[in-house]
Amino acid sequence: MSVPPALRFGVLSTARIARSFCRGLASSRHVRVDAVASRDAGRAREFAADLGIPRHLDSYEALLADPDIDAVYIAVPNSLHAHWSIRALESGKHVLCEKPLAVDAREAQQMFAVAHAQGRHLAEGYPYRTQPQTLKLRELLQAGAIGRPRFVQAHFTFTLQREDDIRLQPLLAGGALMDVGCYCVSLIRMIAAQRPARVFAGALWTGDAGGVDRAIAATLEFPDGLIAQLTSGLAAALERHALIVGTDGVLQTSFFNHPPASGRCELLFKSGRDSREDYQSIPVPAMNGFLAEAEAFERLVRLGAAHWTGATSEESIDIAQTLEAVLHSARSGKPVDLPD
């Protein structure tokens, strides 16, 4: 069977995550990076040379106007995701945008409206969502392996090395929640299969009242009685883990974007309402998350929405609305109700 022509990506930005994205795609027969754009021609040239990318462009606009680019990977700061995604969609490109998709629900809704009007695909990039580990997790949940999920705890922390990191800049929509907490929100939304009804959060802030959250914790209450908790931070050891307690069992996942150094990937599973047994390990294949995500996106473009294993448009809008509500609650010190 012949392989369809590869989906040709253009990369908007030379940020560190863009470099990781390009390296992840290097072995694929289904997707490839054909060009990279930066507002600094020297940086674009160096980036392309380092990663073996055929072309480099000295403006974002030039990339969007390039007829030989099918899809754009958006890796600019959070506050610019909506602007450049919309520009790319209006230029006739499909868009894979780094998480978080938008700074609020209004932006997310506008982005998907433009994608629909242009007949193009827009997806929010959470590499762990397309990983074999998460696909197996979804399979077990949908099969009722632990009954109905009743409690979820999701945690993601690491330490930023530099105080001038853009992820600490309020004007660029930085902060722990928007950088790593959004992963927790997206996982919880996937498990719950619905938007929360109420959130209540607290945070530790950088600087004065205009700072960003360096650490944040939130409780999410769902209409069906599910309760979820998330914690995330930018000044603690690297840890990424989730616990899902159902009516008939328990699941644990690391929900990593990429396999650990050991290469061993697994889910931990315990069945039964009164089990005192040890967790059962369920091995899953190891795969680079950017590769899994980009190839799933290629199937979305070529075959349709049923072949996309990442966040749906409805999920992404709900995630944006939840992030907005969590930050509002953390700043106000009060619970926030989300609309039906």
C-alpha positions as CSV (number, residue, x, y, z in Angstrom):
1,M,0.0,0.0,0.0
2,S,1.4,3.4,-1.0
3,V,2.0,6.0,1.7
4,P,0.0,9.3,1.2
5,P,2.0,12.4,0.7
6,A,3.4,13.8,3.9
7,L,1.6,16.7,5.6
8,R,4.0,19.6,5.3
9,F,4.3,21.6,8.5
10,G,5.6,25.1,8.8
11,V,6.8,26.1,12.3
12,L,6.0,29.5,13.7
13,S,8.8,30.4,16.2
14,T,12.2,29.1,17.1
15,A,11.2,28.5,20.8
16,R,12.7,25.5,22.6
17,I,9.4,23.6,22.4
18,A,9.5,24.1,18.6
19,R,12.9,22.5,18.5
20,S,11.6,19.5,20.4
21,F,8.6,19.3,18.0
22,C,10.8,19.2,15.0
23,R,13.1,16.6,16.4
24,G,10.1,14.4,17.3
25,L,8.8,14.4,13.7
26,A,12.2,13.6,12.1
27,S,11.5,9.8,11.7
28,S,7.9,10.2,10.3
29,R,6.8,9.2,6.8
30,H,3.5,10.9,7.3
31,V,4.5,14.4,8.5
32,R,7.5,16.6,7.9
33,V,8.7,20.1,8.8
34,D,9.4,22.0,5.5
35,A,10.0,25.5,6.9
36,V,10.6,27.5,10.0
37,A,9.9,31.2,10.5
38,S,11.2,33.8,13.0
39,R,11.3,37.5,13.1
40,D,15.1,37.1,13.5
41,A,16.5,35.8,10.2
42,G,19.7,34.6,11.9
43,R,17.8,32.6,14.4
44,A,15.6,31.0,11.7
45,R,18.7,30.1,9.7
46,E,20.5,28.6,12.6
47,F,17.4,26.7,13.7
48,A,16.9,25.2,10.2
49,A,20.5,24.3,9.9
50,D,20.6,22.5,13.3
51,L,17.5,20.5,12.5
52,G,17.9,19.8,8.8
53,I,14.8,21.9,7.8
54,P,14.9,22.8,4.1
55,R,13.8,26.4,4.4
56,H,13.9,29.3,6.8
57,L,11.8,32.5,6.6
58,D,12.4,35.9,8.2
59,S,8.8,36.6,9.0
60,Y,5.7,34.8,10.2
61,E,3.7,36.4,7.4
62,A,6.0,34.9,4.8
63,L,5.4,31.4,6.3
64,L,1.6,31.9,6.2
65,A,1.8,33.0,2.6
66,D,3.9,30.0,1.5
67,P,1.8,27.8,-0.8
68,D,3.9,24.7,-0.1
69,I,2.9,24.6,3.6
70,D,-0.2,22.6,4.5
71,A,-0.3,23.1,8.3
72,V,1.3,25.5,10.8
73,Y,2.6,24.5,14.3
74,I,2.1,27.6,16.6
75,A,4.8,27.8,19.3
76,V,4.6,31.5,20.1
77,P,3.9,32.7,23.7
78,N,0.5,31.9,25.2
79,S,-0.9,35.5,24.7
80,L,-0.3,35.3,20.9
81,H,-1.8,31.9,20.3
82,A,-5.2,33.2,19.2
83,H,-3.8,35.9,17.0
84,W,-1.4,33.8,15.0
85,S,-3.7,30.8,14.8
86,I,-6.5,32.9,13.3
87,R,-4.0,34.5,10.9
88,A,-2.8,31.0,9.8
89,L,-6.4,29.7,9.4
90,E,-7.4,32.7,7.3
91,S,-4.3,32.0,5.2
92,G,-5.8,28.6,4.4
93,K,-3.5,26.5,6.7
94,H,-4.5,23.8,9.2
95,V,-3.3,24.7,12.7
96,L,-1.8,22.7,15.5
97,C,-1.5,25.2,18.3
98,E,0.6,24.6,21.5
99,K,-1.3,24.4,24.7
100,P,-3.1,26.3,26.2
101,L,-5.1,27.1,23.0
102,A,-6.2,30.5,24.3
103,V,-6.2,32.8,27.3
104,D,-9.9,32.6,27.8
105,A,-13.1,30.9,26.4
106,R,-14.0,33.8,24.2
107,E,-10.7,33.5,22.3
108,A,-11.1,29.8,22.0
109,Q,-14.6,30.1,20.6
110,Q,-13.4,32.7,18.1
111,M,-10.6,30.5,16.9
112,F,-12.8,27.5,16.2
113,A,-15.4,29.8,14.5
114,V,-12.7,30.9,12.1
115,A,-11.5,27.3,11.5
116,H,-15.1,26.3,10.6
117,A,-15.6,29.3,8.3
118,Q,-12.3,28.5,6.5
119,G,-12.9,24.8,6.3
120,R,-9.6,24.1,8.1
121,H,-8.7,22.0,11.1
122,L,-7.6,23.5,14.4
123,A,-6.3,21.4,17.3
124,E,-4.8,22.1,20.7
125,G,-1.5,20.4,21.3
126,Y,-1.3,18.1,24.3
127,P,1.1,15.4,23.2
128,Y,0.2,13.1,26.1
129,R,-3.3,12.8,24.7
130,T,-2.2,10.9,21.6
131,Q,0.3,8.7,23.5
132,P,-0.4,5.0,23.8
133,Q,-0.5,5.3,27.5
134,T,-3.4,7.8,27.4
135,L,-5.2,5.9,24.6
136,K,-5.1,2.8,26.8
137,L,-6.4,4.8,29.8
138,R,-9.3,6.1,27.7
139,E,-10.0,2.5,26.5
140,L,-10.2,1.3,30.1
141,L,-12.4,4.2,31.3
142,Q,-14.8,3.7,28.4
143,A,-15.0,0.0,29.1
144,G,-16.0,0.7,32.7
145,A,-12.9,-0.9,34.1
146,I,-13.1,1.2,37.3
147,G,-16.8,1.9,37.1
148,R,-17.8,5.6,37.2
149,P,-14.9,7.9,38.1
150,R,-15.7,9.6,41.4
151,F,-12.4,11.3,42.4
152,V,-9.4,12.5,40.3
153,Q,-6.2,14.0,41.5
154,A,-3.8,15.4,38.9
155,H,-0.4,17.0,39.7
156,F,2.3,18.6,37.6
157,T,5.3,20.5,38.9
158,F,8.8,21.4,37.9
159,T,11.3,24.2,38.6
160,L,12.0,27.1,36.3
161,Q,15.7,27.9,36.2
162,R,15.5,31.6,35.3
163,E,13.5,34.4,36.9
164,D,13.3,36.2,33.5
165,D,11.6,33.2,31.8
166,I,8.7,34.3,29.7
167,R,6.5,31.8,31.6
168,L,6.6,34.3,34.5
169,Q,5.5,37.3,32.5
170,P,1.9,38.4,33.1
171,L,1.5,40.1,29.7
172,L,2.4,36.8,27.9
173,A,-0.3,34.8,29.9
174,G,2.3,33.1,32.0
175,G,2.0,31.2,35.3
176,A,1.9,27.7,36.6
177,L,-1.7,27.0,35.6
178,M,-1.3,28.1,32.0
179,D,2.1,26.3,31.6
180,V,1.6,23.0,33.4
181,G,-1.7,23.2,35.2
182,C,-3.5,23.2,31.8
183,Y,-2.3,19.6,31.3
184,C,-4.1,18.7,34.6
185,V,-7.3,20.5,33.5
186,S,-7.2,18.8,30.1
187,L,-6.8,15.3,31.7
188,I,-9.6,15.9,34.1
189,R,-11.9,17.1,31.4
190,M,-11.1,14.0,29.3
191,I,-11.9,11.7,32.3
192,A,-15.0,13.6,33.3
193,A,-16.4,14.0,29.8
194,Q,-18.1,17.2,30.9
195,R,-17.3,20.7,32.0
196,P,-17.1,21.4,35.7
197,A,-20.0,23.2,37.4
198,R,-17.9,25.0,40.0
199,V,-14.2,25.6,40.8
200,F,-12.5,26.9,43.9
201,A,-8.7,27.7,43.8
202,G,-5.9,29.2,45.7
203,A,-2.4,30.3,44.5
204,L,1.0,31.7,45.5
205,W,1.8,34.7,43.3
206,T,5.0,36.3,42.0
207,G,5.5,39.9,42.9
208,D,2.6,42.1,43.7
209,A,-1.1,41.8,42.7
210,G,-0.1,41.9,39.0
211,G,2.1,38.8,39.1
212,V,1.4,35.3,37.9
213,D,0.7,32.1,39.9
214,R,3.9,30.3,40.8
215,A,1.9,27.5,42.4
216,I,-1.8,26.8,42.3
217,A,-4.3,24.3,43.6
218,A,-7.9,23.9,42.7
219,T,-11.0,21.8,43.3
220,L,-13.4,21.1,40.4
221,E,-16.9,20.0,41.1
222,F,-18.8,18.3,38.3
223,P,-22.6,18.0,37.7
224,D,-22.6,14.2,38.1
225,G,-20.9,14.3,41.5
226,L,-17.3,13.8,40.4
227,I,-14.8,15.8,42.4
228,A,-11.3,16.6,40.9
229,Q,-8.3,18.3,42.4
230,L,-5.3,19.7,40.6
231,T,-2.0,21.1,41.8
232,S,0.7,22.6,39.7
233,G,3.8,24.7,40.3
234,L,7.0,26.2,38.8
235,A,9.3,25.9,41.9
236,A,9.3,22.2,42.9
237,A,10.8,18.9,41.8
238,L,9.6,17.4,38.5
239,E,6.5,15.3,39.2
240,R,3.6,14.4,36.9
241,H,1.0,12.0,38.1
242,A,-2.7,11.4,38.2
243,L,-4.9,9.1,40.3
244,I,-8.4,8.2,39.2
245,V,-10.7,6.5,41.8
246,G,-13.9,5.0,40.4
247,T,-16.8,3.1,41.9
248,D,-15.2,-0.2,41.1
249,G,-11.4,0.3,40.9
250,V,-8.5,2.7,40.6
251,L,-6.1,3.8,37.8
252,Q,-2.8,5.7,38.0
253,T,-1.0,7.4,35.1
254,S,2.0,9.6,34.7
255,F,0.4,11.2,31.6
256,F,3.9,12.2,30.4
257,N,4.3,13.8,26.9
258,H,7.3,11.5,26.2
259,P,8.5,8.2,27.6
260,P,10.8,8.3,30.6
261,A,14.6,7.7,30.3
262,S,14.0,4.1,31.1
263,G,11.7,3.7,28.1
264,R,9.2,1.8,30.3
265,C,5.6,3.0,30.1
266,E,2.8,1.6,32.1
267,L,-0.6,2.2,33.7
268,L,-1.3,1.0,37.2
269,F,-4.7,-0.6,37.7
270,K,-6.6,-2.1,40.7
271,S,-10.0,-3.6,40.2
272,G,-12.8,-4.1,42.7
273,R,-14.5,-2.1,45.4
274,D,-12.7,-3.6,48.3
275,S,-9.4,-4.7,46.9
276,R,-6.3,-5.0,49.1
277,E,-4.2,-6.3,46.3
278,D,-1.2,-4.5,44.8
279,Y,-1.7,-2.6,41.6
280,Q,-1.4,-4.4,38.4
281,S,1.0,-2.9,35.8
282,I,-0.3,-2.6,32.3
283,P,2.6,-2.0,29.9
284,V,2.0,0.3,27.0
285,P,4.3,1.1,23.9
286,A,6.7,4.0,24.2
287,M,6.4,6.7,21.6
288,N,7.6,10.3,21.3
289,G,4.5,12.5,22.1
290,F,5.2,15.1,19.4
291,L,5.4,12.3,16.8
292,A,2.2,10.7,18.0
293,E,0.4,14.1,18.1
294,A,1.6,15.2,14.6
295,E,0.7,11.9,13.0
296,A,-2.7,12.0,14.6
297,F,-3.1,15.5,13.3
298,E,-2.2,14.3,9.8
299,R,-5.0,11.7,10.1
300,L,-7.4,14.4,11.2
301,V,-6.6,16.4,8.1
302,R,-6.6,13.5,5.7
303,L,-9.4,11.3,7.2
304,G,-11.5,13.5,9.5
305,A,-12.3,14.1,13.1
306,A,-12.9,10.5,14.0
307,H,-9.2,9.8,13.5
308,W,-8.0,12.6,15.9
309,T,-7.2,11.3,19.4
310,G,-6.4,14.7,20.9
311,A,-8.7,17.3,22.5
312,T,-11.8,18.0,20.6
313,S,-13.0,21.5,19.9
314,E,-15.6,21.1,22.7
315,E,-13.0,19.9,25.1
316,S,-10.6,22.8,24.2
317,I,-13.3,25.4,24.8
318,D,-14.2,23.8,28.1
319,I,-10.5,23.7,29.1
320,A,-10.2,27.4,28.3
321,Q,-13.3,28.3,30.3
322,T,-12.1,26.2,33.2
323,L,-8.6,27.8,33.2
324,E,-10.3,31.2,33.2
325,A,-12.5,30.3,36.1
326,V,-9.7,28.8,38.2
327,L,-7.6,31.9,37.8
328,H,-10.6,34.1,38.7
329,S,-11.3,32.0,41.8
330,A,-7.6,32.1,42.9
331,R,-7.5,35.9,42.6
332,S,-10.8,36.5,44.2
333,G,-10.6,33.8,46.9
334,K,-14.2,32.8,46.1
335,P,-15.7,29.8,44.3
336,V,-16.7,30.4,40.6
337,D,-19.7,28.8,39.0
338,L,-19.4,27.9,35.3
339,P,-22.4,28.3,33.0
340,D,-24.3,25.2,31.9
